[in-house]
Amino acid sequence: MKRGLLLLALAFVGCQVQDSQTSQTSGSADAPGAPTTVVPAPDLSPAAETPVTGRKMSVAFVTHQMADFWKISEAGCITAAKEFDMDVQVIMPPEATAVVQKQKVEDAIAGGIQAIAISPLDADNQIEWLNSLAEKMPLITHDSDAPASERLVYIGMDNYAAGRACGEILKRAVPDGGQILICIGRLEQDNSRYRRQGVIDVLMGRDRTIQFYKDNPGSFDPVEEELKGDKYTIVATLTDQGKPEVALQKAEDALVKYPDLKGMAGLFEYNPPACYQALKKAERLKQIALAGFDENDVTLQAIRDGECAGTVVQNPYEYGYQSVKVLKEILSGNQQVIPPSRYIDIAPRSITAENVDTYWEELKRLKGQ
């Protein structure tokens, strides 16, 4: 985030994703929203050529759906493409389904990409497909991992620790305990399960780490039933399959079903705004505590206005930048870029009333606003 504000601002120019859901940059900060236009970069560095063909490296950065969160990742990809003189496709599937994600990736492969960074949508059920990709070209994961696959490295945060951070925000906002609702896109993703479990463990008073669940995968709390602790009760976990309109409707229904609700945790970028809108419609803002994930403007404004207790933010810019950088090194034959842990940690941060203004200004600079 400190890589040079001028570069970041230039990198973000024109990076809005068009209806094609695929943008491409070729070592340039020119608009990635024109997928049929690839601007050749001058002075091609030998280090940015593949040993076999001598042509410029071409990689894909694949998300699991479209979201403002991913536009920040796209900015990181654009900066890296310019810095390393590469062709980078940023692919945001228009639907949050494994079928659509797979089709977009297969199209990119047919177009000649040489390596992939992907956020798996359904890791457990995509292992065979991910392994087939890994047999063809270097494969890494970002944001959401697929540790059972043959991916080379995961770039992202410890989602369990981030979930615990969200739980701590909610715990401070509801110190006397009570009923809590969890809202999340889906639980098929690796990051989703760990985020949810982190929130639950804090509220249930458990002292655990992500390794506990890696060693005991059957220890995740069930989704279908109410979870009771000494002070807090998780009344439900609502999923919406990546659809903001469904998230809003389910949040509205929950406020009717659970009239004694004391807190809500929204664990995907669009979940806190959906909860916020439901609370506003029900005239229960500041009566029910809200904690969330990511840096949606609605969420940040609610924190500033005292209507949201806080949010846990990632560093999506670095997800994009580091993914392209790592793939470039791997294609160049440098396996040393892969740490023994096969994990590159991009640490999260908790944003509350104390630091929201500073963070938001930083975010606006990154977006060139």
ABEGO torsion letter per residue (X at the ends): XAAEAAAAAAAABGABBBAAGBBBBBGBABBAABAABBBBBBGBBAAABBAAAGBBBBBBBBBABBBAAAAAAAAAAAAAAAAAGBBBBBBBBABBBAAAAAAAAAAAAAAGBABBBBBBABAAAAAAAAAAAAAABBBBBBGBBBAABABABBBEBBAAAAAAAAAAAAAAABAAEEBBBBBBABAABAAAAAAAAAAAAAAAGBBBBAAAAAABAAABBBAABBBBBAABBBABBBBAGGBAAAAAAAAAAAAAABAABABBBBABAAAAAAAAAAAAAAGABGABBBBBBEABAAAAAAAAAGABAEBBBBBAAAAAAAAAAAAAAAAAGBAAABBAAGBBBBBBBBBBAAAAAAAAAAAAAAAGX
